Amino acid sequence: MNKSQRICRLQYKQDFSEAPASLMVTTFFEFLPGFVSIVLAGNMDSPHAPQYVNAATFSKMLLTLMSTAVGLGLASALDTLCSQAYGAKRLDKIGEYVQTGVIVLSVNLLLVFATSWYAEEILTMLGQDADVARL
C-alpha cells in the first residue's frame, strides 16, 4: 500500500469515527434533561416523592410520544422526499416539499400545544390518577 492510500484510509477512519461520536453526544444531551428531572424528583425529601417521580416519568413519556417521535418522523419523511427530488434534478419539488413540510409541522405544533395545554383533563378522562395528572 502506497503513502497516498494510507493517508486516504487514515482520513476515512477519522471521518468515520467522528460521525458516531457526535451522534452519541447529541443523543446523550437529548436524554439528559428527562433523566435529571426524574432523578431530582426521586431525591426530594417529601412524602409525595413517588408521585413526583410518576409525574416526571409520565411527562417525559408524553413529551417523547407527542412531540419528539411525531416531529422526527415527519422531518425524516421530508428528508427522504427532498433527497429523492434532488436526485431526480427536480429542484422545484424541493421547494414544494419544504413549504408543505413547514405547514404540516406547524399544524403538528398546534396539536401538540393544545394536547399539552389540556393534558390534565385528557389524562384524567383516560383514567390516570388525578394527583399525578395534576403534577
C-alpha positions, 0 to 999 in steps of 0.5 A: 500500500502506497503513502497516498492510500494510507493517508486516504484510509487514515482520513476515512477512519477519522471521518468515520469515527467522528460521525458516531461520536457526535451522534452519541453526544447529541443523543446523550444531551437529548436524554439528559434533561428527562433523566435529571428531572426524574432523578431530582424528583426521586431525591426530594425529601417529601412524602409525595416523592413517588408521585413526583417521580410518576409525574416526571416519568409520565411527562417525559413519556408524553413529551417523547410520544407527542412531540419528539417521535411525531416531529422526527418522523415527519422531518425524516419523511421530508428528508427522504422526499427532498433527497429523492427530488434532488436526485431526480434534478427536480429542484422545484419539488424541493421547494414544494416539499419544504413549504408543505413540510413547514405547514404540516409541522406547524399544524403538528405544533398546534396539536401538540400545544393544545394536547399539552395545554389540556393534558390534565383533563385528557389524562384524567378522562383516560383514567390516570390518577388525578394527583399525578395528572395534576403534577 
